[in-house]
């Protein structure tokens, strides 16, 4: 499927399942902890500076944000997890909304699972990776903020992601793609677009 990435628009912020878009078009979901760079990835891939905006209070916005791309597929920005100051009631809202999206009629064609390359997988990242594997949901790992590491640390951390048992278990033949990405330099943009293209045919 051919598409024009520059022809993109913000459509809606869904705070409940009944607002999810379910029109049969492919959906590419972005998952990751708060402040991992989901909005920056959307803006970089779509070539827009401020289409996707970060919240003034990281982790406080619990909505699923839909962006239409060339009227052919959607970017779906899931609310970030792992925000320490989020209350228990907010965590329950996050869990219900995210689970409702991932397991309902709106289930995505592909999940871009973002992990900070400098930080590595957090406990919350590991829970998400485990769910993605166990549910059989197609996903790729996008290692964000790749420009923030020196060459030695970057190589070590990237290889650690490639061989992480919750990303590429040793007993599985088909390997999960891991993409080093930087919204600052644009590194990994083409690889992300290629991964998307493979899943919206």
N, C-alpha and C positions, 0 to 999 in steps of 0.2 A: 504494500500500500504506500503510495506517495503522499506526502503531506508537507505543508508549508508551516514551519515552526514559528515564523514571525507573525502568522495569523492566529494569535492567541488572545484569550480574554478571561478575566476572572468572572465566574458565574454565580457562585453562592457559597456561604458558610452554613453548613448544616449542623445544628445543635441537637438534632434528634433523627432517628432512623427514617421517619416518614418523609424527611426532606432529601434523602439521598437520590441522586440521579440514577435511574434504572431504565435506560432506553436501549440497551443492547450494544452500545458502542464500547470498544475496548477501554479499560481503565488502568492506568499505571499509577500505583500507589507508592507514596514515599513514607517510609517508616524510620523512626530514629529517636534518640533522646532529645530533650530540649537543647537548643543551641548547637545542634550538630551540623546545621547548614542546609536544611531542606529548602527553605525559601531561596537561598543563594543558588542552589542547584537549579531550581525551576527557572530563575531569572537568567542564569548562565546558558542553560540549554535552549531557552526560548529567545535569547538575545535581547532581553528586556532588563532594564535596571531596577524598576520598582513595581513590576506586575505583582509579584508575591512579596508581601511585607512581613517583617518580623513583629511580634507583639511587643508593646512597650514594657510589658511584664512577662518575661520568658516563662513558659510553662503554665501560665494562668488561663490562656485561651483554650477552651475545650470544644473545638469545632472541627468538622471535616470539611476542608476547603476544596472546591471543585474549580478547575480551570479547563476551558474548552480549547482544543488545539485544532485549528483548521476544520472545525465541525466534523472531525473524524475520530478523535479519541479524547480522553480526559487525563489530565494530571490530577491526582487526588492527594492532597497534603494531609496526612493523619496528624492528630495532635501529638506533640512530643511527650515522651514519658521520662521518668526518672527525676522529675523536679522535686527537690527535697522539701520545699515549703508548701507543697500542695497538701491540702487537708485530706483526711480519709474519705470524706463525702465526695470531694473532687476526684479522688482516685477511682472511686466507684463509678462516677459518671464517665471518666475517661475509659475505664475498662468496658463498660456496657456499650458505649458509642463505638469504640474501636472494634470490639468483638462483633458487634452487629454489622459493621461494614465488611469486615474480613470474611465472615461466615454466611452472610445473607445473599440475597439475589444480586447484590452489587459487587460480589467478590471480584477482585482485580485479575486482569490478565497477567500482570507481573508486579512484584513488589521490589522497589529499590530500597534495600535495607542499608541505611547510612550508618557508618561507624567512624568515629574520629580516629584517624590513623595514629595520631600522637598518643591518645588515651588508650586505645585498644578496646575490645569488647567489655562493657560493664556487665554487672549482674542482670540488669534489665535487658540489655542487648542479647545476652545469652538465652534468656527466657523467650525472647521474640524469635531468635534463630531456631530454638528447639521447636517452637510452635510451627514455624514455616516448614521445617523438615517433616514434622509429624503429620501436618495437614496436607502435604504434597503441593503446597502453593508455590508456583514458579517464582524464583527470586534471584537477584544478583546483589552482591555486596559492593557498595560504593564507599571507598575509604576517603573520607573528606579531609580537607585542610592539609593536603599532601605537601604543600609548599612550606609548611611550618617546621619541617624536620630537616636535619642535615642528612647527607647522603648515607652515612652508616646507619643511623637510627631508622631512617626511612626503609632501607633494605631489610633490616632486621624485623621491623614491625609489619611490613608488607608480607614477608614470608611467614610470619606468625599467623597472619590472617588466612593465608592460602592453605595452611596446614591445620588450622583450628578444627577440632573434632566436631564442633557444631556448625561449621561451614562446609568442610569437606571431610566427612568421616572416612577413615581409611578403607572401609569395606564397600564404599560406593564407587562405581566405575565412572559415572557421569559427574564431572566436576562443576562446582558452582563458580561462576566467574567473579573475580574480585578486580575492581577498577580503582586505580589511584586517581583521585579527583581534586582539583583546586579551582574554586570559583575566581581566585585572583589571577591565575595564569591561563585558565581555560583548559588545563591538562585534563584528559579523560572525557571531555565533552563529546567527542566523536564516538568514543566507545559506548558511552551511555546512550546516545542516539541509536547506535547500531543494535544495542540490546533491546531497546524499545521497539525498533523496526521488526525484530525477529518475532515479537509477541503480539503484533497487531495486524498480521497478514489477513 
